[in-house]
Amino acid sequence: MAASSPSFRPLELAPFGVLATIDAATTEAAVNAVLGAGAQVLSELNKAGGLMVVRGLAGLRDAPRELVRISEIFGQEVENYHDTLTAARFFHDEVPEVLVLSNMAPCNHPPPPRPEPALNPDGGLPVQFPQRGNWHTDQSYRRPPPDITLLFGVINPPADQGQTLYADCTAALAALDPELRRKIEGLNGIHAPSWIGRRPEDVLAGTAPKPLLAHQQPQRQPLVRVHPVTGRPSLYICEENQMDHVDGPIEGLEPGVDGEGARLLRQLLAHATQPEFVYVHEWQTGDLVIGDNRCLLHAATWYDAEAYPRLMWRTTVMGTPGAEYRGEAKSWIPQDGHAPMH
């Protein structure tokens, strides 16, 4: 029996985003319901500000290839982690498009630390930078950067642990002080992966930046980015550890950890992650969360990794970054036979 199309409604207790619910008797029927409504799913995602939670896909845990099929709704290319030479323990052994995030062996990913204090005075979860760290958009140190990230919770920690946070950078830009917005229009952030020695802590420790090959260089991205599908502008920024604090983090402003660029970045991060712009996702069995990297920030949160296993699958979709990237080769793919950068 064929499943009906997904039903859509706004996410509860959220300033943006949409919930898609699927009622199907089998995994095949549930997946076909999503695929059959692919154009509507994509439209609803864009209308909702780039965030969608899909419920009713618990069977994906036994069908990782179906996650890739669903991912193809959202773009021209789903990253193959084998082809980009990611270490084999970090992607699915049968489906290389599926990145594996887990505290279990062989991944052994630790959760992020708890903020201090761990809860707000009202008992709520802290979300705002700098109390809450780890805010980022995936792989912003690439040009062109990716479009969409899909996260599927295979094994989830208990309620009130391991939430994933999303911040609406379109609404945050719209609410920005007009004078500050004029200041950042036309400026570029300098994005860099954490391992190349350009984080604030590396600079403060006096660590010399690593020598880099051509495909490992930091990449410049606009602070205000226009979404290539919706046409809406949004902030495009990242946590401090994914920005270059040697030559940046903002091109044309005083560099360094205490420079004008770093102060401006911290100001923008604190603004964009105010509670009124943030959705806190509490994971349930079978949840698939789809987030648009072109207009959202997201952050992982602490869970008790000593007591609870966690397993999450991720796919990364690319191919529609916008006109400013048209014709660019992938910056992270070497032309000289060296291994790609992740």
Residue frames as qw, qx, qy, qz and C-alpha x, y, z in Angstrom:
[[0.000, 0.888, 0.460, 0.000, 0.00, 0.00, 0.00],
 [0.416, 0.479, -0.020, 0.773, 1.42, 3.37, -1.03],
 [0.312, -0.488, -0.445, 0.683, 1.99, 6.00, 1.62],
 [0.150, 0.931, 0.326, 0.071, 0.34, 9.35, 1.39],
 [0.418, 0.636, -0.152, 0.631, 2.43, 12.45, 0.82],
 [0.404, -0.156, -0.525, 0.733, 4.13, 14.04, 3.83],
 [0.168, -0.893, -0.392, -0.140, 2.12, 16.53, 5.84],
 [0.445, 0.271, -0.191, 0.832, 3.76, 19.86, 6.67],
 [0.324, -0.889, -0.292, -0.139, 3.29, 22.29, 9.55],
 [0.111, 0.807, -0.377, 0.442, 5.48, 24.84, 11.33],
 [0.566, 0.034, -0.698, 0.438, 7.83, 23.51, 13.97],
 [0.512, -0.787, -0.325, -0.114, 6.48, 23.97, 17.46],
 [0.556, -0.775, 0.046, 0.295, 8.33, 26.29, 19.83],
 [0.627, -0.039, 0.359, 0.691, 10.51, 27.44, 16.96],
 [0.114, 0.702, 0.019, -0.703, 10.93, 30.82, 15.27],
 [0.469, 0.535, -0.481, -0.512, 11.39, 29.15, 11.88],
 [0.053, -0.223, 0.971, 0.072, 11.44, 25.71, 10.26],
 [0.744, 0.038, -0.217, -0.631, 8.90, 23.13, 9.17],
 [0.473, -0.187, 0.840, -0.189, 7.94, 19.66, 10.40],
 [0.612, 0.224, -0.545, -0.527, 7.23, 17.02, 7.75],
 [0.572, -0.176, 0.718, -0.356, 5.41, 13.93, 9.02],
 [0.473, 0.232, -0.731, -0.434, 5.19, 10.64, 7.15],
 [0.713, -0.100, 0.533, -0.444, 2.68, 7.91, 7.92],
 [0.650, 0.406, -0.568, -0.300, 3.80, 4.72, 6.18],
 [0.943, -0.260, 0.097, -0.183, 3.77, 1.03, 7.00],
 [0.910, 0.009, 0.111, 0.400, 7.22, 0.25, 5.60],
 [0.375, -0.580, 0.232, 0.685, 10.55, 2.00, 5.10],
 [0.324, 0.170, 0.649, 0.668, 10.17, 1.66, 1.34],
 [0.017, 0.774, 0.586, 0.240, 6.78, 3.36, 1.43],
 [0.311, -0.850, -0.147, 0.399, 8.08, 6.13, 3.69],
 [0.389, -0.362, 0.409, 0.742, 11.05, 6.84, 1.44],
 [0.227, 0.379, 0.689, 0.575, 8.86, 6.77, -1.67],
 [0.085, -0.872, -0.478, 0.069, 6.51, 9.25, -0.01],
 [0.300, -0.749, 0.114, 0.579, 9.40, 11.68, 0.44],
 [0.342, -0.141, 0.613, 0.698, 10.81, 11.10, -3.03],
 [0.179, 0.573, 0.726, 0.335, 7.40, 11.41, -4.65],
 [0.103, -0.948, -0.300, 0.033, 6.91, 14.78, -2.98],
 [0.683, -0.112, 0.018, 0.722, 10.48, 15.91, -3.66],
 [0.188, 0.496, 0.208, 0.822, 9.60, 19.22, -5.31],
 [0.445, -0.771, -0.244, -0.384, 7.22, 20.11, -2.49],
 [0.784, -0.470, -0.165, 0.370, 9.76, 19.05, 0.15],
 [0.536, 0.094, 0.062, 0.837, 12.34, 21.36, -1.39],
 [0.069, -0.629, -0.262, -0.729, 9.83, 24.20, -1.68],
 [0.618, -0.728, -0.266, -0.131, 8.73, 23.82, 1.94],
 [0.742, -0.276, -0.118, 0.600, 12.35, 23.83, 3.09],
 [0.331, 0.278, 0.121, 0.894, 13.02, 27.10, 1.31],
 [0.297, -0.692, -0.307, -0.583, 9.79, 28.71, 2.54],
 [0.728, -0.643, -0.238, 0.020, 10.61, 27.72, 6.13],
 [0.153, -0.927, 0.336, -0.061, 13.99, 29.41, 6.19],
 [0.464, 0.570, -0.676, 0.056, 16.12, 26.38, 5.39],
 [0.156, -0.261, 0.866, -0.396, 15.21, 24.01, 8.23],
 [0.777, -0.077, -0.323, -0.536, 13.08, 20.87, 8.06],
 [0.333, -0.263, 0.857, -0.294, 12.52, 18.04, 10.53],
 [0.663, 0.071, -0.560, -0.492, 11.20, 14.85, 8.93],
 [0.461, -0.235, 0.741, -0.429, 9.48, 12.32, 11.20],
 [0.877, 0.216, 0.235, -0.359, 8.49, 8.77, 10.26],
 [0.658, 0.606, -0.447, -0.031, 11.77, 7.52, 8.79],
 [0.620, -0.582, 0.509, -0.130, 13.00, 5.25, 11.60],
 [0.946, 0.152, 0.276, 0.069, 13.62, 2.46, 9.07],
 [0.448, 0.835, -0.297, 0.114, 16.48, 4.43, 7.52],
 [0.432, -0.679, 0.588, -0.082, 18.73, 2.98, 10.22],
 [0.735, -0.038, 0.667, 0.115, 18.63, -0.26, 8.22],
 [0.619, 0.604, 0.424, 0.267, 18.70, 1.42, 4.81],
 [0.318, -0.633, 0.089, 0.700, 21.52, 3.98, 4.57],
 [0.288, 0.115, 0.594, 0.742, 21.37, 4.08, 0.76],
 [0.003, -0.754, -0.622, -0.211, 17.87, 5.49, 1.06],
 [0.288, -0.798, -0.133, 0.512, 19.29, 8.45, 2.98],
 [0.304, -0.259, 0.463, 0.791, 21.43, 9.20, -0.05],
 [0.120, 0.472, 0.725, 0.486, 18.40, 8.99, -2.35],
 [0.159, -0.871, -0.446, 0.131, 16.54, 11.46, -0.15],
 [0.378, -0.605, 0.113, 0.691, 19.60, 13.73, -0.10],
 [0.338, 0.101, 0.586, 0.729, 19.54, 13.93, -3.89],
 [0.064, 0.828, 0.554, 0.058, 16.30, 15.92, -3.66],
 [0.249, -0.909, -0.109, 0.316, 18.33, 18.88, -2.44],
 [0.018, -0.831, 0.397, 0.390, 21.18, 19.20, -4.90],
 [0.702, 0.577, -0.363, -0.205, 23.24, 18.00, -7.80],
 [0.591, 0.366, -0.669, 0.262, 25.93, 16.18, -5.83],
 [0.776, -0.611, 0.039, -0.152, 26.08, 14.22, -2.57],
 [0.037, 0.764, -0.639, 0.083, 29.65, 14.14, -1.28],
 [0.959, 0.017, -0.279, 0.039, 31.37, 10.76, -1.51],
 [0.437, -0.834, 0.333, -0.050, 33.72, 10.63, 1.47],
 [0.868, -0.080, 0.368, 0.323, 35.76, 7.79, -0.03],
 [0.594, 0.637, 0.198, 0.450, 36.52, 9.94, -3.06],
 [0.011, -0.910, 0.162, -0.381, 37.61, 12.86, -0.88],
 [0.611, 0.266, -0.623, 0.410, 39.92, 10.49, 1.03],
 [0.536, -0.593, 0.249, -0.547, 38.23, 10.81, 4.40],
 [0.065, -0.324, 0.916, -0.228, 39.57, 8.22, 6.85],
 [0.446, -0.141, -0.797, -0.382, 37.53, 5.04, 6.40],
 [0.233, -0.305, -0.816, 0.432, 36.44, 4.89, 10.03],
 [0.115, 0.342, 0.269, -0.893, 34.47, 8.09, 9.53],
 [0.542, 0.207, -0.271, -0.768, 32.15, 6.94, 6.74],
 [0.862, 0.016, 0.339, -0.376, 29.76, 4.05, 6.28],
 [0.392, -0.359, 0.789, 0.307, 31.52, 0.92, 5.08],
 [0.451, 0.365, 0.784, 0.222, 28.86, 0.19, 2.44],
 [0.220, 0.867, 0.396, 0.206, 27.64, 3.69, 1.57],
 [0.572, -0.071, -0.095, 0.812, 30.55, 6.15, 1.29],
 [0.028, -0.581, -0.220, -0.783, 28.23, 9.15, 0.93],
 [0.620, -0.707, -0.260, -0.221, 27.22, 8.67, 4.58],
 [0.210, 0.528, -0.554, 0.608, 29.52, 10.27, 7.14],
 [0.699, -0.433, -0.566, 0.054, 29.44, 8.58, 10.55],
 [0.063, -0.600, 0.357, -0.713, 29.44, 10.68, 13.74],
 [0.838, -0.390, -0.356, -0.137, 29.66, 8.64, 16.92],
 [0.328, -0.747, 0.511, -0.273, 31.29, 8.35, 20.32],
 [0.932, -0.121, 0.338, -0.042, 31.62, 4.60, 19.69],
 [0.344, -0.437, 0.690, 0.464, 34.62, 2.90, 18.12],
 [0.716, -0.021, 0.029, 0.697, 36.07, 3.30, 15.60],
 [0.147, 0.814, 0.191, 0.528, 34.95, 6.95, 15.34],
 [0.572, -0.395, -0.411, 0.590, 35.37, 7.93, 18.99],
 [0.069, 0.587, 0.126, 0.797, 34.05, 11.46, 18.48],
 [0.221, -0.314, -0.641, 0.665, 33.80, 13.18, 21.88],
 [0.008, 0.844, 0.517, 0.143, 30.80, 15.44, 22.49],
 [0.181, 0.641, -0.123, 0.735, 31.38, 19.16, 22.87],
 [0.258, -0.085, -0.674, 0.687, 31.87, 20.39, 26.43],
 [0.164, -0.777, -0.604, 0.067, 29.04, 21.72, 28.53],
 [0.133, 0.703, -0.020, 0.698, 28.81, 25.50, 28.70],
 [0.406, -0.292, -0.584, 0.639, 29.42, 27.27, 31.99],
 [0.502, -0.096, 0.749, -0.421, 26.95, 27.43, 33.59],
 [0.153, 0.072, 0.938, 0.302, 25.33, 24.36, 32.03],
 [0.006, 0.664, 0.728, 0.172, 21.80, 25.81, 32.31],
 [0.027, -0.518, -0.062, -0.853, 20.26, 29.26, 32.36],
 [0.162, -0.108, 0.599, -0.777, 18.71, 30.55, 35.61],
 [0.705, 0.072, 0.072, -0.702, 15.29, 29.47, 34.29],
 [0.730, -0.096, 0.675, -0.057, 16.57, 25.94, 33.65],
 [0.739, 0.651, 0.066, -0.162, 16.75, 26.42, 29.90],
 [0.841, 0.045, 0.235, 0.486, 19.59, 25.40, 27.63],
 [0.117, -0.751, 0.184, 0.623, 22.11, 28.18, 26.90],
 [0.728, 0.509, 0.403, 0.220, 22.25, 28.89, 23.18],
 [0.247, 0.967, -0.025, 0.051, 23.90, 32.27, 22.74],
 [0.727, 0.255, -0.174, 0.613, 27.56, 32.77, 21.89],
 [0.372, 0.532, -0.753, 0.109, 29.97, 33.02, 23.70],
 [0.603, -0.303, 0.607, -0.420, 28.42, 30.94, 26.49],
 [0.879, 0.231, 0.412, -0.067, 27.49, 28.44, 23.79],
 [0.078, -0.591, 0.617, 0.513, 30.36, 27.59, 21.46],
 [0.420, 0.033, 0.874, 0.244, 30.62, 25.36, 18.41],
 [0.505, 0.707, 0.305, -0.391, 28.36, 27.47, 16.16],
 [0.210, -0.373, 0.650, 0.627, 29.29, 26.88, 12.54],
 [0.770, 0.483, 0.017, -0.416, 28.15, 26.21, 9.01],
 [0.888, -0.106, 0.402, 0.195, 29.60, 23.07, 7.48],
 [0.709, 0.101, 0.389, 0.579, 32.81, 23.25, 5.47],
 [0.165, 0.965, 0.143, -0.145, 32.77, 27.02, 5.06],
 [0.333, -0.676, 0.490, 0.439, 36.53, 26.76, 4.43],
 [0.510, 0.175, 0.722, 0.432, 35.71, 25.35, 0.98],
 [0.371, 0.566, -0.066, -0.733, 34.91, 27.26, -2.18],
 [0.449, -0.432, -0.196, -0.757, 32.28, 26.62, -3.32],
 [0.248, -0.184, 0.773, -0.554, 30.89, 25.76, 0.11],
 [0.049, -0.247, -0.958, -0.139, 28.23, 23.05, 0.45],
 [0.348, -0.367, -0.320, -0.801, 24.51, 23.71, 0.29],
 [0.762, -0.386, -0.078, -0.514, 22.64, 21.31, 2.58],
 [0.092, 0.296, -0.903, 0.298, 23.48, 19.00, 5.49],
 [0.784, -0.279, -0.314, -0.456, 21.17, 16.11, 6.40],
 [0.049, -0.368, 0.814, -0.447, 21.50, 14.52, 9.85],
 [0.783, -0.220, -0.434, -0.389, 19.81, 11.25, 10.79],
 [0.367, -0.529, 0.620, -0.448, 19.79, 10.07, 14.39],
 [0.661, 0.087, -0.732, -0.140, 20.45, 6.31, 14.34],
 [0.609, -0.409, -0.598, 0.323, 21.06, 6.03, 18.10],
 [0.060, -0.758, -0.008, -0.650, 20.13, 9.04, 20.19],
 [0.219, 0.076, -0.688, 0.688, 21.08, 10.00, 23.75],
 [0.102, -0.579, -0.760, 0.276, 18.32, 10.52, 26.33],
 [0.027, 0.873, 0.349, 0.340, 16.02, 13.53, 26.22],
 [0.289, -0.956, 0.054, 0.017, 17.60, 16.79, 27.35],
 [0.533, -0.527, 0.493, 0.442, 21.03, 15.71, 26.08],
 [0.448, -0.033, 0.690, 0.567, 22.73, 15.93, 22.71],
 [0.393, 0.792, 0.377, -0.275, 20.40, 18.50, 21.20],
 [0.486, 0.175, 0.369, 0.772, 21.30, 20.15, 17.90],
 [0.021, 0.740, 0.267, -0.617, 20.84, 23.91, 17.69],
 [0.435, 0.445, 0.487, 0.613, 20.01, 25.91, 14.57],
 [0.088, -0.615, -0.179, 0.763, 20.19, 29.69, 14.17],
 [0.463, 0.737, 0.471, 0.148, 18.29, 31.63, 11.50],
 [0.443, -0.299, 0.143, 0.833, 20.89, 33.92, 9.95],
 [0.093, 0.503, 0.512, 0.690, 18.37, 35.47, 7.57],
 [0.370, -0.832, -0.389, -0.139, 16.27, 36.79, 10.45],
 [0.613, -0.542, -0.079, 0.569, 19.42, 37.77, 12.32],
 [0.372, 0.093, 0.290, 0.877, 20.61, 39.90, 9.41],
 [0.099, -0.670, -0.493, -0.547, 17.20, 41.54, 9.05],
 [0.509, -0.811, -0.288, 0.023, 17.31, 42.51, 12.74],
 [0.668, -0.102, -0.081, 0.733, 20.88, 43.81, 12.64],
 [0.101, -0.782, -0.125, 0.602, 21.47, 47.47, 13.43],
 [0.621, 0.761, 0.181, 0.046, 21.33, 49.29, 10.07],
 [0.047, 0.910, -0.410, -0.038, 24.66, 51.03, 10.61],
 [0.525, -0.412, 0.740, 0.082, 26.36, 47.74, 11.42],
 [0.767, 0.383, 0.513, 0.038, 24.76, 46.11, 8.41],
 [0.446, 0.890, -0.089, -0.013, 26.12, 48.83, 6.15],
 [0.233, -0.766, 0.596, 0.058, 29.56, 48.23, 7.65],
 [0.594, -0.205, 0.774, 0.080, 29.60, 44.51, 6.88],
 [0.741, 0.611, 0.241, -0.143, 28.08, 44.68, 3.39],
 [0.572, 0.767, -0.282, 0.073, 30.87, 43.83, 0.98],
 [0.225, -0.672, 0.686, -0.165, 33.24, 42.44, 3.63],
 [0.822, 0.152, -0.535, -0.118, 34.61, 38.90, 3.46],
 [0.723, -0.565, 0.376, -0.131, 35.34, 36.48, 6.27],
 [0.381, 0.544, -0.746, -0.042, 38.44, 34.31, 6.02],
 [0.906, -0.228, 0.136, -0.331, 37.44, 30.72, 6.80],
 [0.316, 0.533, -0.780, 0.085, 39.91, 27.97, 7.72],
 [0.843, -0.242, -0.471, -0.095, 39.71, 24.42, 9.10],
 [0.581, -0.791, 0.128, -0.139, 40.67, 24.03, 12.72],
 [0.921, -0.216, 0.147, 0.288, 43.73, 21.85, 12.13],
 [0.646, 0.562, 0.020, 0.517, 45.91, 24.33, 10.20],
 [0.564, -0.243, -0.292, 0.734, 46.98, 26.38, 13.22],
 [0.062, 0.336, 0.155, 0.927, 44.93, 29.54, 12.74],
 [0.451, -0.678, -0.571, -0.105, 42.46, 29.25, 15.62],
 [0.224, -0.878, 0.138, -0.400, 42.50, 31.86, 18.41],
 [0.809, -0.548, 0.210, 0.033, 44.07, 29.36, 20.81],
 [0.848, 0.200, 0.119, 0.477, 46.85, 28.62, 18.31],
 [0.272, 0.761, -0.031, 0.589, 47.61, 32.31, 17.89],
 [0.472, -0.809, 0.159, -0.313, 47.58, 32.94, 21.64],
 [0.902, -0.337, 0.209, 0.169, 49.89, 29.97, 22.20],
 [0.043, -0.785, 0.485, 0.383, 52.35, 31.35, 19.66],
 [0.735, 0.080, 0.653, 0.166, 51.98, 28.28, 17.44],
 [0.019, 0.404, -0.508, -0.760, 53.37, 28.86, 13.98],
 [0.763, 0.383, 0.118, -0.507, 50.74, 28.33, 11.26],
 [0.752, -0.024, 0.618, 0.228, 51.29, 25.17, 9.26],
 [0.053, 0.376, -0.557, -0.739, 52.70, 25.50, 5.74],
 [0.645, 0.399, 0.521, -0.391, 49.84, 24.86, 3.36],
 [0.343, 0.110, 0.734, 0.576, 49.48, 23.49, -0.13],
 [0.155, -0.082, -0.323, -0.930, 47.32, 25.31, -2.66],
 [0.500, -0.374, -0.639, -0.449, 44.22, 23.23, -1.88],
 [0.522, -0.426, -0.628, 0.390, 44.59, 23.81, 1.88],
 [0.163, 0.183, -0.101, 0.964, 44.49, 27.61, 1.86],
 [0.130, 0.482, 0.587, -0.637, 41.90, 29.56, 3.87],
 [0.157, 0.451, 0.669, 0.569, 38.96, 30.71, 1.78],
 [0.093, 0.121, 0.170, -0.974, 37.18, 34.04, 1.64],
 [0.051, -0.530, -0.825, -0.190, 33.40, 34.12, 1.91],
 [0.113, -0.516, -0.116, -0.841, 31.02, 37.11, 2.03],
 [0.040, 0.062, 0.702, -0.708, 29.72, 38.11, 5.46],
 [0.561, 0.379, 0.317, -0.664, 26.38, 38.80, 3.79],
 [0.128, -0.082, 0.896, 0.418, 25.43, 36.03, 1.40],
 [0.600, 0.202, -0.053, -0.773, 22.42, 36.05, -0.91],
 [0.631, 0.031, 0.766, -0.118, 20.62, 32.71, -1.06],
 [0.007, -0.208, 0.689, 0.694, 20.77, 31.48, -4.67],
 [0.059, -0.390, -0.887, -0.242, 17.22, 30.08, -4.60],
 [0.137, -0.761, -0.595, 0.220, 15.19, 32.39, -2.37],
 [0.288, 0.674, 0.096, 0.674, 17.14, 35.58, -3.06],
 [0.491, -0.855, -0.103, -0.134, 17.12, 36.41, 0.66],
 [0.353, 0.625, -0.522, 0.461, 20.34, 37.76, 2.21],
 [0.816, -0.559, -0.146, -0.024, 21.72, 36.28, 5.42],
 [0.260, -0.801, 0.538, -0.025, 24.78, 36.41, 7.62],
 [0.939, 0.211, -0.259, 0.087, 27.42, 33.89, 6.63],
 [0.098, -0.745, 0.557, -0.353, 29.78, 33.50, 9.56],
 [0.843, -0.033, -0.533, 0.064, 31.31, 30.74, 11.66],
 [0.740, -0.654, -0.050, 0.152, 32.63, 29.88, 15.07],
 [0.092, -0.907, 0.391, 0.125, 36.01, 31.35, 15.89],
 [0.593, -0.365, 0.691, 0.195, 37.78, 27.99, 15.48],
 [0.649, 0.409, 0.580, 0.273, 36.70, 27.80, 11.83],
 [0.268, 0.959, 0.054, 0.082, 38.02, 31.27, 11.01],
 [0.725, 0.280, -0.160, 0.609, 41.56, 32.42, 10.24],
 [0.372, -0.917, -0.110, 0.095, 42.88, 34.50, 13.16],
 [0.629, -0.241, 0.234, 0.701, 46.32, 34.99, 11.59],
 [0.175, 0.115, 0.403, 0.891, 45.32, 37.00, 8.51],
 [0.329, -0.517, -0.491, -0.619, 41.69, 37.53, 9.57],
 [0.403, 0.278, 0.872, 0.006, 39.07, 36.66, 10.57],
 [0.404, 0.812, 0.395, -0.149, 37.66, 39.49, 8.42],
 [0.618, 0.260, 0.271, 0.691, 39.51, 40.67, 5.35],
 [0.160, 0.663, 0.158, 0.714, 40.47, 44.32, 5.42],
 [0.499, -0.805, 0.011, -0.320, 40.06, 44.74, 9.19],
 [0.105, -0.685, 0.668, -0.271, 42.76, 44.55, 11.84],
 [0.790, 0.038, -0.602, -0.111, 43.71, 40.84, 12.09],
 [0.240, 0.252, -0.771, 0.534, 44.40, 38.72, 15.14],
 [0.331, -0.410, -0.832, 0.173, 42.56, 37.48, 18.20],
 [0.158, -0.639, -0.431, 0.618, 42.07, 40.97, 19.64],
 [0.152, -0.034, 0.380, 0.912, 41.86, 42.83, 16.35],
 [0.423, 0.214, 0.068, -0.878, 38.89, 44.72, 14.95],
 [0.557, 0.104, -0.666, -0.486, 37.94, 41.77, 12.76],
 [0.354, -0.118, -0.899, 0.230, 37.76, 39.34, 15.68],
 [0.122, 0.229, 0.516, -0.816, 35.74, 41.79, 17.76],
 [0.514, 0.201, -0.215, -0.806, 33.28, 42.21, 14.90],
 [0.512, 0.026, -0.828, -0.228, 33.00, 38.44, 14.40],
 [0.178, -0.184, -0.836, 0.486, 32.23, 37.92, 18.08],
 [0.293, 0.244, 0.239, -0.893, 29.61, 40.67, 17.94],
 [0.568, 0.162, -0.466, -0.659, 27.91, 39.06, 14.94],
 [0.428, -0.034, -0.903, 0.033, 27.99, 35.58, 16.49],
 [0.001, -0.220, -0.695, 0.685, 26.42, 36.86, 19.70],
 [0.424, 0.247, -0.004, -0.871, 23.73, 38.65, 17.70],
 [0.559, 0.149, -0.634, -0.514, 22.88, 35.72, 15.41],
 [0.462, -0.086, -0.875, 0.116, 22.57, 33.20, 18.25],
 [0.317, -0.134, 0.395, -0.852, 20.15, 35.13, 20.44],
 [0.325, 0.163, 0.898, -0.248, 17.30, 32.85, 21.60],
 [0.532, 0.564, 0.266, -0.573, 14.77, 34.51, 19.32],
 [0.494, 0.602, -0.485, -0.397, 16.71, 33.24, 16.30],
 [0.052, 0.368, -0.927, 0.056, 17.43, 29.72, 17.60],
 [0.877, -0.102, -0.197, -0.427, 15.64, 26.37, 17.34],
 [0.272, -0.453, 0.822, -0.213, 16.64, 23.62, 19.78],
 [0.765, 0.108, -0.495, -0.398, 16.12, 20.16, 18.30],
 [0.558, -0.335, 0.689, -0.318, 15.43, 17.38, 20.78],
 [0.312, 0.285, -0.822, -0.383, 16.15, 14.15, 18.93],
 [0.792, 0.004, 0.407, -0.456, 13.50, 11.45, 18.61],
 [0.551, -0.055, 0.798, 0.237, 13.81, 8.01, 17.04],
 [0.501, 0.518, 0.635, 0.279, 13.57, 8.29, 13.27],
 [0.072, 0.919, 0.083, -0.380, 14.27, 12.02, 13.04],
 [0.630, 0.268, 0.289, 0.669, 15.90, 13.37, 9.91],
 [0.084, -0.870, -0.146, 0.464, 16.93, 17.03, 10.15],
 [0.598, 0.477, 0.317, 0.561, 17.71, 18.98, 7.00],
 [0.237, -0.834, -0.095, 0.489, 19.60, 22.26, 7.36],
 [0.567, 0.756, 0.119, 0.306, 20.61, 24.79, 4.72],
 [0.668, -0.313, -0.047, 0.674, 24.23, 25.84, 5.29],
 [0.305, 0.428, 0.260, 0.810, 23.73, 28.90, 3.11],
 [0.248, -0.618, -0.105, -0.738, 21.49, 30.61, 5.67],
 [0.782, -0.583, -0.124, -0.181, 21.81, 28.75, 9.00],
 [0.083, 0.556, -0.751, 0.345, 24.32, 28.19, 11.74],
 [0.874, -0.313, -0.289, -0.234, 24.17, 25.01, 13.79],
 [0.035, -0.594, 0.693, -0.408, 25.83, 23.63, 16.91],
 [0.708, -0.159, -0.688, 0.012, 26.07, 20.26, 18.62],
 [0.433, -0.682, 0.269, -0.524, 25.61, 20.04, 22.39],
 [0.060, -0.407, 0.860, -0.302, 26.93, 17.92, 25.25],
 [0.880, -0.216, -0.200, -0.371, 25.69, 14.46, 26.14],
 [0.595, -0.566, 0.558, -0.119, 27.01, 11.91, 28.63],
 [0.660, 0.498, -0.527, -0.196, 29.25, 9.91, 26.31],
 [0.013, -0.353, 0.891, -0.285, 30.47, 7.73, 29.17],
 [0.466, 0.116, 0.728, -0.489, 26.95, 6.45, 29.80],
 [0.662, 0.547, 0.387, -0.335, 25.24, 6.55, 26.41],
 [0.484, 0.024, 0.616, 0.621, 26.18, 5.54, 22.87],
 [0.378, 0.729, 0.140, -0.553, 25.35, 7.88, 20.03],
 [0.463, 0.043, 0.685, 0.560, 25.34, 7.28, 16.30],
 [0.362, 0.755, 0.176, -0.518, 24.44, 9.88, 13.71],
 [0.609, 0.243, 0.540, 0.528, 24.65, 9.74, 9.93],
 [0.087, 0.765, 0.007, -0.639, 25.31, 12.79, 7.83],
 [0.616, 0.411, 0.468, 0.482, 25.17, 13.55, 4.14],
 [0.129, -0.621, 0.059, 0.771, 26.43, 16.73, 2.53],
 [0.540, 0.634, 0.523, 0.182, 24.81, 18.11, -0.62],
 [0.202, -0.551, 0.201, 0.784, 26.44, 20.61, -2.95],
 [0.395, 0.302, 0.687, 0.530, 25.98, 22.10, -6.38],
 [0.040, 0.808, 0.415, 0.415, 23.92, 25.29, -5.96],
 [0.499, -0.366, -0.313, 0.720, 26.16, 27.76, -4.12],
 [0.094, 0.888, 0.231, -0.387, 25.20, 30.86, -6.10],
 [0.598, 0.786, 0.047, 0.150, 26.34, 33.00, -9.00],
 [0.107, -0.908, 0.405, -0.024, 29.45, 34.32, -7.25],
 [0.586, -0.397, 0.700, 0.098, 30.92, 30.80, -7.29],
 [0.831, 0.499, 0.164, -0.184, 29.99, 30.00, -10.88],
 [0.700, 0.642, -0.287, 0.121, 32.75, 28.26, -12.77],
 [0.209, -0.735, 0.601, -0.233, 35.03, 27.81, -9.76],
 [0.667, 0.142, -0.728, 0.070, 36.93, 24.58, -9.33],
 [0.761, -0.602, -0.232, -0.059, 36.58, 22.90, -5.94],
 [0.012, 0.862, -0.421, 0.282, 39.19, 24.60, -3.79],
 [0.637, -0.506, 0.548, -0.196, 39.80, 21.51, -1.64],
 [0.944, 0.225, 0.228, 0.077, 40.56, 19.16, -4.53],
 [0.373, -0.640, 0.436, 0.511, 44.31, 19.18, -5.29],
 [0.682, 0.690, -0.123, -0.212, 45.60, 19.52, -8.80],
 [0.217, 0.712, -0.664, 0.072, 48.96, 17.95, -7.92],
 [0.709, 0.056, -0.703, -0.006, 48.11, 14.49, -6.61],
 [0.018, 0.201, -0.694, 0.691, 48.08, 15.40, -2.92],
 [0.137, -0.442, -0.876, 0.137, 45.27, 14.24, -0.64],
 [0.155, -0.676, -0.335, -0.637, 42.20, 16.49, -0.48],
 [0.010, 0.141, -0.546, 0.826, 41.44, 18.59, 2.58],
 [0.270, -0.498, -0.819, -0.091, 38.34, 17.77, 4.63]]
